[in-house]
Amino acid sequence: MEEKKTKVKRIFDSISPHYDFLNHLLSFGLDIYWRKKALKLSDLSSESILLDIACGTGDFAIAARKLGVIQIYGADLSQNMLKLFVEKSNWINGKTIQMIAEKLPLKNNSVTNITIAFGVRNFYDIKEGFKSFHRILKPAGTATILEFRMPENLFFKRLYKFYFKKILPFVGGIISGDKEAYKYLPSSVEEFDEKINLVKLMTEAGFEKVENYNLTFGTVQVIIAKK
């Protein structure tokens, strides 16, 4: 547990200055579309109380703000990421906290929505993290997970694996200066997809209605879970 936590924190603290640029570059700008699509499925409104977990530099939360959400909180293990989030927005200061998803220091039934983009595979205990989600969500609250996955189509799967294992680590390593980080990120996706069933784990954590949506040839999934 501590070893993975330390590794993940070091990686994201290290790549934080180049994180936004590389996200947009390496996804060909599709990460913006993915977040918008996920948020449209999330039943957000001006009355929502949103906790963005593994918020990074805040792109998911900032997109939610543009949709009219006012009460937004950001949580991340990386302090460097949170600092950049504060710098990018003039409304989040004082509403960010460095913490892990497995032990959310929030009261029961305290938020209406939880969002997390490309962060679940970095949890040290995913099931425990989802139980925390369920605990802090208000009745009828929604958890939205945006995460990579391996496409089922054989052609796209081969293309995807080549890009993730060869191109992405090379480009990401050069620009960020951290080759280890951009080797860990793609390898974690394949391992995660082979071992983890998000719908099953969300159901086991107590969520009553869990839906899965595939985007961009099945390379990305959106999980919408209702308490």
Protein Blocks (a to p, Z undefined) as FASTA:
>chain_A
ZZmmmmmmmmmmmmmmmmmmmmmmmnnommmmmmmmmmmmnopafkbccddehklnolmm
mmmmmnopabdcdddfblklmmmmmmmpcklgopaccddfklccbdehkbfbdcdehklm
mpfblklmmmmmmmmpcghiacddddddddfblklmmmmmmmmmmmmmmmmmmmnopakl
mmmmmmmmmmmmmmpcfklmmmmnopabdcdddeehhlaccddddZZ
